[in-house]
Amino acid sequence: MAWLLRDGEVLAALEVADSLGARSRGLLGRDGVDGALLIKPAMSVHTIGMRFPIDVAYCDRDMTVLCVVTMRRHRVGRLRLRSKCVVEAEAGAFERWGLRAGDRLEIKGEA
C-alpha cells in the first residue's frame, strides 16, 4: 500500500498502475475507487467504458500537478505532452482535498 501526500499531509491511499496491463485496465470495471490511482507513465487518459466520472491530475516528472480536470464517463482526454504520470480519483475528490495545479505530490510506501 502506498500513500499520496502533499506537503506531508496524507491525501489518500494510493494504488500504482505501472505495468502495461495495470495501466490499460486502470479503473475500468469498478464501481468506484477508495483513494486514488497513479498511472505511470501516462500523458493522456480516457473514461470510455467507465462507470463513474473521475478527477484527473496530470503531473510532471517531479510529481508537480500541471493541470486538474474532471472527466465525465465515455470521454477521451487531451494529450498533455509534459505529463509523465496521472493521478485519478472519483470526481469531487480533488475539490475535497484542495488539489490544484502547482501542488507538489509525494508517494510514500510501496510504489
N, C-alpha and C positions, 0 to 999 in steps of 0.2 A: 504494500500500500504506500502511495506517495501522497504528498500534500501540496496544494497550491497556496503560495504565500505572496503577500505584498507588504513590504516594509516590516517584515517579521510577523505580520498578522496572518493567521490561517484563514483563507477564504473558503476552501472546500477540499474534500477528499478528491484525489486525482487518479484517474486511470490513464495509462500511457499506451497509445497505439503507435508502435514504432516498427512493426513488421508489415510487409505488404498486405497480408491477409487481414490484420487488425485495422490497418488504415482503410482498406476497401470496405470493411464491414462497418466501421465507425459506430454510429448509434442506430443503424438500421435494425429493424425487428424488435426494438424496445418500445415500451410504453412510456418511458421517462428515464431520467438519469439522476442518481443521487450524487451530487458533487459536480465534477467536470471531467472532460476527456481531452487529453492532449494528443494531437495528431502531428507527428513529425516524421519526415519533412512534409510540408504542405504549403502551397501558395493559393489554393482555392478549395472550396468545399461545395457540396450540393445537399439538398434536402429531398431529393427525388425518392419516393417510397417511404419517407419517414412518417411517423405517427404523430409528431408534435413539432411545433416551431422551436427554433434554437437561437441562442445568442452565440455569436462568433467573435473571438478576438484574434486578429491577425498579429503575429509577433515576429520581431526580427531575431537575429542570432543571439542577442543578449537578453531575450525574453522581454523586451520593451514592447508594449502594446502600440501597434501602428494605427489601428482603427478597430472600432467595435460596431458590429451590425447585428440586427435581429432578422432572421430569415424565416419566412413562412414556409409551410410544407410545399414540396414539389417545385423548388426553385433551384437555380444554378447560380452560385456566387461569382463575382468578378475575380479575375486573376489579379493577385497582389504580388508583383514582382519582387519586392523587398522582403516579403514574408518567408520565414523559414519554418514556421510551425503555426498551428492554430489551437486555440482552446475553445471547446464547445461546452455549453451548458443549456439547461432548459430556459426558454425565453422568460425574461424577467429576473433571472439570477444576477446578471451583471448590474442591473439597477439596484438590487438589494445590496450587493457587495460594493457599490460605488465605483465599479471598474470603468476606467476611461483611457482614451489614447494618451500615451506618455507614461502610464504606470509601468513600473518595472516589476516583473513577476519573478518568483523563485520556485524551484521544486525541491522539496525535502523528502527524504526517504528513498525507496527503490523507484527509480525512473528508467 
